[in-house]
């Protein structure tokens, strides 16, 4: 059961240090939770060992603390949650909601990027195969609390996505749904690059018969070349020293008011003011979706 109290979260992967784009997401999710007197959780999504940078998980937590973004409860590590993912996958398999697939990424790319269900009825064995969801409840659109109605490409919405990879690692879309449900997260605040994945996750919630959280997708911070600021693009780590100027920059990016005398405020006072004045900036409503 989800708690009636607001529960939000920030869930970075330990594939590098926090950068300004990460801070914007962390700060937005933190302020959204605190403004509603809710809980703000932190989860380390260490689900993909080959992509992890040694020591980055601890540096992420240390950086959050240095910026005054203190979380509630204990940090959850996905590397310690394999039993829960396996249990969810077993239940889906028992309900005949999954199948094994040996298609390689190159074949799917040749199809135009969307998987065509080739292995669905071939009765392939588990050896060397991925596990895909039988997409019985595709989600073609959803309401984002900042962006309004979001319409998703029908082919993507219907795609039967991977729950466990061919190498045996659990897929992000399975783990994030299982963990958000386990932690009682009832609103997900994250970057707009994950809008497309949202409909897959909503579909999985429905097939697991779990309540679906609401979603807020924050604007992305772009580098000078208009590419998303990210660890994969070697975005520089947040600077050492006084965190307040960087927080003020992040608040401005999120279109939040900042007191003219912010330099006279300590870190706690700056964040307290940001919580009091937090207002989620919405965009004009869109017309309906064409499906």
GIJO-V619068 format. One record per run of one state. SS is the DSSP state (alpha for helix, beta for strand, coil for the rest). FROM is the first residue (numbers start at 1). LEN is the number of residues. Records with the same first field share a line. If there is no record, write none. Layout:
SS=FROM-LEN + FROM-LEN
This chain:
coil=1-6 + 11-8 + 36-3 + 45-4 + 52-4 + 67-9 + 81-1 + 95-3 + 102-3 + 111-19 + 134-7 + 145-3 + 152-2 + 159-3 + 165-5 + 171-1 + 184-3 + 208-6 + 219-3 + 223-5 + 229-8 + 238-6 + 254-8 + 265-2 + 278-14
beta=7-4 + 19-1 + 39-6 + 76-2 + 98-4 + 130-4 + 141-4 + 148-4 + 162-3 + 170-1 + 187-5 + 214-5 + 222-1 + 228-1 + 237-1
alpha=20-16 + 49-3 + 56-11 + 78-3 + 82-13 + 105-6 + 154-5 + 172-12 + 192-16 + 244-10 + 262-3 + 267-11
